[in-house]
């Protein structure tokens, strides 16, 4: 794996220099002898001759965060917004973690870049018990969210493309481009949103090395892989000796009775597990994720620790102490996870069934928070309104109905394909955890999926007008 690694990437160095130049400019402006400089317009402040890399000038901010901001703006103007676009967990952080955060709020010292030893020990123990894989605390790197770690991974690998399925999470491809990598899209089964395993072999034959991304349960489709499918993918990955980034951030929230099975089991040579507490523990804003490395990628791990030490240094100390509780598998945590999975299954089925009744198709959800609705049945109606792509479709839907969805185009689909991502998270997660099992299912659906179905009702009415 040495050929993949650079000690400190050119990208990180360039970014550091740009930040330093920016700070120098601001400081020199602040101490200018001409006091009137404080009143300079935004335009004149930007005329500083500082050159920004073309990529950063042409790449838009993350689609999910942009949608959230637009929704807030419309809401402030009085529009009722149905929040089906932003994939944030509706559930509260488990109380045992909140209490631990409060208890450790005075922890102020820097922690080791690799992560708090006690936390890494708990994560390793969790995977040993839950997945039956033999890892240790030394195989784990803790970061400020798995998203940051994914970017650093691409900056330290010296060559090779990023291979991503279609559709896939919105940030994989932009991160690769920011790190100077090329993106190659993996073939999928015709009419489905899963990797076409035989075609994967043919696809990888064309390239030398790189990283294959495997995300399941999947964002944006809500689909997952069976053990047999994972075994078949592992055979191909081993044949091509490729690194696999197994993004399992939704692994704890599968809806199916079967448990999530990590890809590391089937390809321990070069699988990196990516996970964290943002989804299953409702702690997206806490920013704590981690990578699990195999022994065969020890040099990649070391390079990432170097990169981490020169970027984020270490993750917040109170957060890391509190996250220990997430991986102790206490009775409270186990009950929390089992209950949220029940809630998600009931609500996702209700939303999926409602869409199907109105000819808006999507795969039945198997995990996570998402559906990937296809509006192709309404293509002629939409064409008559001048709508022929998913970006315009979502924009017009938001403006006319208040329903926030994300365009399938942002997930790697052809722009003209009328598909969107729907996050069924617009409900009170805290109350839902209390009510599930205590009231009749129909009453539960009306109470917790009612707002979303109301919004979808407006959408359907608008489509049929």
C-alpha positions as CSV (number, residue, x, y, z in Angstrom):
1,X,0.0,0.0,0.0
2,X,3.0,2.3,0.1
3,X,2.4,3.5,-3.4
4,X,-0.9,5.0,-2.3
5,X,0.5,7.2,0.5
6,X,2.1,10.6,0.7
7,X,3.5,11.8,4.0
8,X,1.8,15.2,3.8
9,X,-0.3,15.9,0.8
10,X,0.2,18.8,-1.6
11,X,-3.5,19.6,-1.1
12,X,-3.2,20.0,2.6
13,X,-0.1,22.2,2.2
14,X,-1.8,24.4,-0.3
15,X,-4.8,24.8,1.9
16,X,-2.6,25.7,4.9
17,X,-0.8,28.4,2.9
18,X,-4.2,29.8,1.7
19,X,-5.4,30.1,5.2
20,X,-2.2,31.8,6.4
21,X,-2.4,34.3,3.5
22,X,-6.0,35.0,4.4
23,X,-5.1,35.7,8.0
24,X,-2.2,37.9,7.1
25,X,-4.5,40.0,4.8
26,X,-7.1,40.4,7.5
27,X,-4.5,41.4,10.1
28,X,-2.9,44.0,7.8
29,X,-6.3,45.5,7.0
30,X,-7.3,45.7,10.7
31,X,-4.1,47.7,11.5
32,X,-4.3,50.0,8.5
33,X,-3.6,53.7,9.3
34,X,-6.6,54.8,7.4
35,X,-9.6,54.3,9.7
36,X,-12.0,54.6,6.8
37,X,-10.9,51.1,5.8
38,X,-13.3,49.8,8.5
39,X,-16.1,51.1,6.3
40,X,-15.0,49.5,3.1
41,X,-17.7,47.7,1.2
42,X,-17.8,43.9,1.0
43,X,-16.8,44.3,-2.7
44,X,-13.7,46.3,-2.0
45,X,-12.6,43.9,0.8
46,X,-12.7,41.1,-1.7
47,X,-10.5,43.0,-4.2
48,X,-7.4,41.6,-2.6
49,X,-5.7,39.9,-5.5
50,X,-5.7,36.6,-3.5
51,X,-6.1,33.8,-5.9
52,X,-8.6,31.0,-5.0
53,X,-8.2,27.6,-6.5
54,X,-10.5,27.2,-9.5
55,X,-12.1,24.1,-8.0
56,X,-13.3,26.0,-4.9
57,X,-14.6,28.9,-7.0
58,X,-16.7,26.5,-9.2
59,X,-17.8,24.0,-6.6
60,X,-21.1,24.8,-4.8
61,X,-21.6,24.3,-1.0
62,X,-22.9,20.9,0.1
63,X,-26.3,20.3,-1.4
64,X,-27.8,19.2,1.8
65,X,-26.7,22.2,3.8
66,X,-27.8,24.6,1.0
67,X,-31.3,23.0,1.0
68,X,-31.6,23.4,4.7
69,X,-30.7,27.1,4.5
70,X,-33.2,27.7,1.7
71,X,-35.9,25.9,3.7
72,X,-35.2,28.1,6.7
73,X,-35.5,31.2,4.6
74,X,-38.9,30.2,3.2
75,X,-40.0,29.3,6.7
76,X,-39.1,32.7,8.0
77,X,-41.3,34.2,5.3
78,X,-44.3,32.2,6.6
79,X,-44.2,29.1,4.3
80,X,-44.9,25.8,6.1
81,X,-42.0,23.6,5.4
82,X,-42.1,19.8,5.3
83,X,-38.5,18.9,6.1
84,X,-38.0,15.8,4.0
85,X,-34.6,16.9,2.5
86,X,-32.1,17.2,5.3
87,X,-31.0,13.8,6.6
88,X,-30.7,14.6,10.3
89,X,-31.7,12.1,12.9
90,X,-35.1,13.0,14.6
91,X,-34.1,11.2,17.8
92,X,-32.6,12.8,20.9
93,X,-29.1,11.8,22.0
94,X,-29.4,9.0,24.5
95,X,-29.6,10.5,28.0
96,X,-26.7,8.4,29.3
97,X,-24.5,10.2,26.7
98,X,-25.9,13.6,27.5
99,X,-25.2,13.1,31.2
100,X,-21.7,12.0,30.4
101,X,-21.1,15.1,28.3
102,X,-22.3,17.3,31.2
103,X,-20.0,15.4,33.7
104,X,-17.0,15.9,31.4
105,X,-17.7,19.4,30.2
106,X,-14.8,20.7,32.2
107,X,-12.3,18.5,30.3
108,X,-10.2,21.1,28.5
109,X,-6.9,19.5,27.5
110,X,-6.0,18.3,24.1
111,X,-6.4,14.6,23.6
112,X,-4.2,12.3,21.5
113,X,-4.7,12.9,17.8
114,X,-5.6,9.2,17.3
115,X,-8.4,9.6,19.9
116,X,-9.1,9.0,23.6
117,X,-7.7,5.6,24.5
118,X,-10.7,4.6,26.6
119,X,-13.0,5.5,23.7
120,X,-11.0,3.5,21.2
121,X,-11.0,0.5,23.5
122,X,-14.8,0.6,23.8
123,X,-15.2,0.9,20.0
124,X,-12.9,-2.1,19.5
125,X,-14.8,-4.1,22.1
126,X,-18.1,-3.2,20.5
127,X,-17.0,-4.5,17.1
128,X,-15.5,-7.6,18.6
129,X,-18.8,-8.5,20.3
130,X,-21.3,-7.2,17.6
131,X,-19.4,-8.2,14.5
132,X,-17.0,-10.9,15.6
133,X,-14.0,-9.1,14.1
134,X,-10.6,-9.0,15.9
135,X,-9.5,-5.4,16.1
136,X,-7.8,-3.3,18.8
137,X,-7.7,0.3,20.0
138,X,-4.6,0.8,17.8
139,X,-6.6,0.1,14.7
140,X,-9.0,3.1,15.3
141,X,-8.7,6.8,14.4
142,X,-11.2,9.2,15.9
143,X,-12.1,12.3,13.9
144,X,-14.5,15.3,14.0
145,X,-17.1,13.3,12.1
146,X,-16.4,10.6,9.5
147,X,-16.8,13.1,6.7
148,X,-13.5,14.8,7.7
149,X,-11.8,11.5,7.8
150,X,-13.0,10.5,4.4
151,X,-11.5,13.7,2.9
152,X,-8.2,13.2,4.7
153,X,-8.1,9.6,3.4
154,X,-8.2,10.9,-0.1
155,X,-5.5,13.5,0.5
156,X,-3.0,11.0,1.8
157,X,-3.5,8.4,-0.9
158,X,-1.0,9.1,-3.7
159,X,-2.8,7.8,-6.7
160,X,-5.9,5.9,-7.9
161,X,-9.4,7.0,-8.6
162,X,-12.4,7.0,-6.3
163,X,-15.0,4.4,-7.4
164,X,-18.5,5.2,-6.3
165,X,-21.9,3.5,-6.9
166,X,-24.8,5.5,-8.4
167,X,-26.6,6.9,-6.6
168,X,-24.4,7.8,-3.7
169,X,-24.0,10.3,-0.9
170,X,-23.5,13.9,-2.2
171,X,-20.0,14.5,-0.7
172,X,-18.0,11.5,-2.0
173,X,-17.3,12.9,-5.5
174,X,-16.7,16.6,-4.5
175,X,-14.2,15.4,-1.8
176,X,-12.4,13.4,-4.4
177,X,-12.1,16.3,-6.8
178,X,-10.9,18.6,-4.0
179,X,-8.2,16.0,-3.2
180,X,-7.1,16.0,-6.9
181,X,-8.6,12.6,-7.6
182,X,-10.8,11.4,-10.5
183,X,-14.3,9.9,-9.9
184,X,-15.4,6.7,-11.6
185,X,-19.0,5.5,-11.3
186,X,-19.6,1.9,-10.7
187,X,-22.3,0.1,-12.8
188,X,-25.6,-0.8,-11.2
189,X,-28.2,-3.4,-11.8
190,X,-30.6,-2.2,-14.5
191,X,-33.8,-0.8,-12.9
192,X,-32.3,-1.1,-9.4
193,X,-30.0,1.0,-7.2
194,X,-27.5,-1.6,-6.2
195,X,-24.0,-2.4,-7.6
196,X,-24.1,-4.8,-10.5
197,X,-21.6,-7.3,-9.1
198,X,-20.5,-9.0,-12.4
199,X,-20.1,-5.6,-14.0
200,X,-18.0,-4.4,-11.0
201,X,-15.3,-6.9,-12.0
202,X,-15.2,-5.6,-15.6
203,X,-15.2,-2.0,-14.3
204,X,-12.2,-2.4,-12.0
205,X,-10.2,-4.2,-14.8
206,X,-10.0,-0.8,-16.5
207,X,-8.3,1.0,-13.6
208,X,-5.2,0.6,-11.4
209,X,-5.9,0.7,-7.7
210,X,-7.8,3.5,-6.0
211,X,-10.7,3.3,-3.5
212,X,-14.1,1.6,-3.8
213,X,-16.8,3.1,-1.7
214,X,-19.4,0.8,-0.3
215,X,-22.3,2.5,1.6
216,X,-25.0,0.4,3.3
217,X,-27.7,0.9,4.4
218,X,-27.5,3.4,1.6
219,X,-27.9,7.1,1.4
220,X,-29.9,8.0,-0.6
221,X,-31.8,4.7,-1.4
222,X,-32.3,3.1,2.0
223,X,-31.2,-0.2,0.5
224,X,-28.6,-2.6,2.1
225,X,-26.7,-5.7,1.1
226,X,-27.1,-9.3,2.1
227,X,-24.2,-11.4,3.4
228,X,-24.1,-13.2,0.1
229,X,-23.8,-10.0,-1.9
230,X,-21.1,-8.8,0.4
231,X,-19.2,-12.0,-0.1
232,X,-19.4,-11.7,-3.8
233,X,-18.2,-8.0,-3.7
234,X,-15.3,-9.1,-1.5
235,X,-14.1,-11.7,-4.0
236,X,-13.9,-9.0,-6.7
237,X,-12.2,-6.5,-4.3
238,X,-9.6,-9.1,-3.4
239,X,-9.0,-10.0,-7.0
240,X,-8.2,-6.4,-7.8
241,X,-6.4,-5.7,-4.5
242,X,-8.4,-2.5,-4.0
243,X,-9.0,-0.5,-0.8
244,X,-12.6,-0.5,0.2
245,X,-14.1,2.3,2.2
246,X,-17.1,0.7,3.9
247,X,-19.3,3.6,5.0
248,X,-21.5,2.0,7.6
249,X,-22.7,5.1,9.4
250,X,-26.3,3.7,9.2
251,X,-25.3,0.2,10.2
252,X,-27.1,0.4,13.6
253,X,-30.4,1.5,12.0
254,X,-31.3,-1.4,9.7
255,X,-35.1,-2.0,9.6
256,X,-34.8,-5.7,8.6
257,X,-34.8,-8.2,11.5
258,X,-31.4,-9.3,10.3
259,X,-28.5,-7.5,11.8
260,X,-26.1,-5.3,9.9
261,X,-22.9,-7.2,8.8
262,X,-19.7,-5.3,8.3
263,X,-17.8,-5.7,5.1
264,X,-14.6,-6.1,7.1
265,X,-15.7,-9.6,7.9
266,X,-15.4,-10.6,4.2
267,X,-12.4,-8.5,3.1
268,X,-10.2,-7.8,6.2
269,X,-7.1,-7.2,4.1
270,X,-8.0,-3.7,2.8
271,X,-11.4,-2.7,4.3
272,X,-11.6,0.6,6.2
273,X,-14.8,0.9,8.3
274,X,-16.3,4.3,8.6
275,X,-18.8,5.0,11.3
276,X,-19.8,7.3,14.1
277,X,-22.6,8.6,16.4
278,X,-24.3,11.1,14.1
279,X,-27.1,8.9,12.8
280,X,-27.9,6.1,15.2
281,X,-27.3,8.2,18.3
282,X,-28.8,11.4,17.0
283,X,-25.6,13.3,17.6
284,X,-24.8,14.8,14.2
285,X,-23.9,18.1,15.8
286,X,-21.4,16.5,18.2
287,X,-19.1,15.7,15.3
288,X,-17.5,12.5,16.3
289,X,-16.7,9.7,13.8
290,X,-14.0,7.1,13.4
291,X,-12.2,4.8,11.0
292,X,-11.3,1.2,11.7
293,X,-8.1,0.2,9.8
294,X,-7.0,-3.3,8.9
295,X,-3.4,-4.3,9.8
296,X,-2.5,-4.3,6.1
297,X,-3.2,-0.6,5.9
298,X,-1.0,0.5,8.8
299,X,0.9,3.0,6.7
300,X,-2.4,4.6,5.5
301,X,-3.5,5.0,9.2
302,X,-0.1,6.5,10.1
303,X,-0.3,9.0,7.2
304,X,-3.8,10.0,8.3
305,X,-2.7,10.6,11.8
306,X,0.0,12.9,10.5
307,X,-2.6,14.7,8.4
308,X,-5.0,14.9,11.3
309,X,-2.3,16.3,13.6
310,X,-1.8,19.2,11.1
311,X,-5.5,19.9,10.6
312,X,-8.0,19.2,13.4
313,X,-5.4,18.1,16.0
314,X,-7.9,16.2,18.1
315,X,-11.6,15.8,18.6
316,X,-13.3,17.8,21.4
317,X,-12.4,16.2,24.8
318,X,-15.9,16.3,26.4
319,X,-17.4,14.7,23.3
320,X,-15.0,11.9,23.3
321,X,-15.6,11.1,27.0
322,X,-19.3,11.2,26.4
323,X,-19.1,8.9,23.4
324,X,-17.6,6.2,25.5
325,X,-21.2,5.5,26.7
326,X,-22.4,5.0,23.2
327,X,-20.2,1.9,22.8
328,X,-20.6,0.3,26.2
329,X,-23.7,-1.6,25.0
330,X,-25.5,-0.8,28.2
331,X,-29.2,-1.8,28.6
332,X,-30.2,1.8,28.0
333,X,-28.3,2.0,24.7
334,X,-29.5,-1.4,23.5
335,X,-33.2,-0.4,24.2
336,X,-32.7,3.0,22.5
337,X,-31.4,1.4,19.3
338,X,-34.0,-1.3,19.2
339,X,-36.8,1.2,19.7
340,X,-35.6,3.7,17.1
341,X,-35.4,0.9,14.6
342,X,-39.0,0.0,15.2
343,X,-40.1,3.6,14.8
344,X,-38.2,4.0,11.6
345,X,-39.6,0.8,10.1
346,X,-43.2,1.8,10.8
347,X,-42.8,5.4,9.5
348,X,-40.8,4.4,6.5
349,X,-43.4,1.8,5.4
350,X,-46.2,4.3,5.8
351,X,-44.5,7.0,3.7
352,X,-43.4,4.4,1.1
353,X,-46.9,3.0,0.8
354,X,-48.4,6.4,0.4
355,X,-46.1,7.3,-2.4
356,X,-46.7,4.0,-4.2
357,X,-50.5,4.6,-4.0
358,X,-49.9,7.7,-6.1
359,X,-47.6,6.1,-8.7
360,X,-44.4,7.6,-7.2
361,X,-42.2,4.6,-7.0
362,X,-39.2,3.7,-4.8
363,X,-37.5,0.6,-3.4
364,X,-38.9,-0.5,-0.1
365,X,-36.6,0.9,2.7
366,X,-34.3,-1.5,4.5
367,X,-32.4,0.9,6.7
368,X,-31.4,4.5,7.4
369,X,-33.7,7.4,6.9
370,X,-34.3,7.6,3.2
371,X,-36.4,6.8,0.1
372,X,-35.4,7.6,-3.5
373,X,-38.7,8.4,-5.1
374,X,-39.1,8.4,-8.9
375,X,-41.5,10.8,-10.5
376,X,-41.2,9.4,-14.0
377,X,-45.0,8.6,-14.1
378,X,-45.6,12.3,-14.1
379,X,-43.0,13.1,-16.7
380,X,-45.5,14.4,-19.3
381,X,-47.3,16.6,-16.8
382,X,-44.0,18.0,-15.6
383,X,-42.7,18.6,-19.1
384,X,-45.8,20.7,-19.8
385,X,-44.8,22.9,-16.9
386,X,-41.3,23.2,-18.3
387,X,-39.8,20.8,-15.7
388,X,-37.5,18.2,-17.2
389,X,-34.8,17.6,-14.6
390,X,-34.6,16.8,-10.9
391,X,-33.0,20.1,-9.8
392,X,-35.9,22.2,-11.2
393,X,-38.4,19.6,-9.9
394,X,-37.2,19.9,-6.3
395,X,-37.0,23.7,-6.5
396,X,-40.5,24.1,-7.9
397,X,-41.9,21.5,-5.4
398,X,-40.4,23.4,-2.5
399,X,-41.7,26.8,-3.7
400,X,-45.2,25.5,-4.5
401,X,-45.8,22.9,-1.7
402,X,-43.2,23.6,1.0
403,X,-42.0,20.0,0.6
404,X,-38.2,19.9,0.8
405,X,-36.6,17.1,-1.2
406,X,-33.1,16.7,-2.7
407,X,-32.5,16.3,-6.5
408,X,-31.3,12.9,-7.6
409,X,-28.7,14.7,-9.7
410,X,-26.8,15.6,-6.6
411,X,-26.4,11.9,-5.9
412,X,-24.8,11.1,-9.2
413,X,-27.9,10.5,-11.3
414,X,-28.4,12.0,-14.8
415,X,-29.9,15.4,-14.3
416,X,-32.8,14.6,-16.6
417,X,-33.9,11.7,-14.4
418,X,-36.8,12.7,-12.3
419,X,-35.7,11.1,-9.0
420,X,-35.3,12.7,-5.6
421,X,-34.1,11.8,-2.1
422,X,-36.7,11.9,0.7
423,X,-35.7,11.8,4.3
424,X,-38.6,10.6,6.5
425,X,-37.4,12.4,9.6
426,X,-39.9,15.2,10.1
427,X,-41.4,14.0,13.4
428,X,-40.7,14.3,17.1
429,X,-38.3,11.5,17.8
430,X,-38.3,11.8,21.5
431,X,-42.1,11.3,21.7
432,X,-42.1,8.6,19.1
433,X,-39.6,6.6,21.2
434,X,-42.0,6.8,24.1
435,X,-45.2,6.0,22.1
436,X,-44.1,3.1,19.9
437,X,-45.7,-0.1,21.3
438,X,-47.9,1.9,23.6
439,X,-50.5,3.0,21.1
440,X,-52.1,1.2,18.0
441,X,-49.9,1.3,14.9
442,X,-52.5,3.3,12.9
443,X,-52.7,5.9,15.6
444,X,-48.9,6.0,15.7
445,X,-48.6,6.5,12.0
446,X,-51.2,9.3,12.0
447,X,-49.4,11.0,14.9
448,X,-45.8,10.7,13.7
449,X,-46.0,10.3,9.9
450,X,-49.1,12.5,9.6
451,X,-47.2,15.8,8.9
452,X,-45.1,14.1,6.3
453,X,-48.1,12.6,4.6
454,X,-49.9,15.9,4.7
455,X,-47.0,17.5,2.8
456,X,-46.8,14.6,0.3
457,X,-50.6,15.1,-0.1
458,X,-49.9,18.7,-1.2
459,X,-47.2,17.5,-3.5
460,X,-49.5,14.9,-5.1
461,X,-52.3,17.4,-5.5
462,X,-49.9,19.8,-7.2
463,X,-48.7,17.0,-9.5
464,X,-52.3,16.2,-10.5
465,X,-53.6,19.7,-11.0
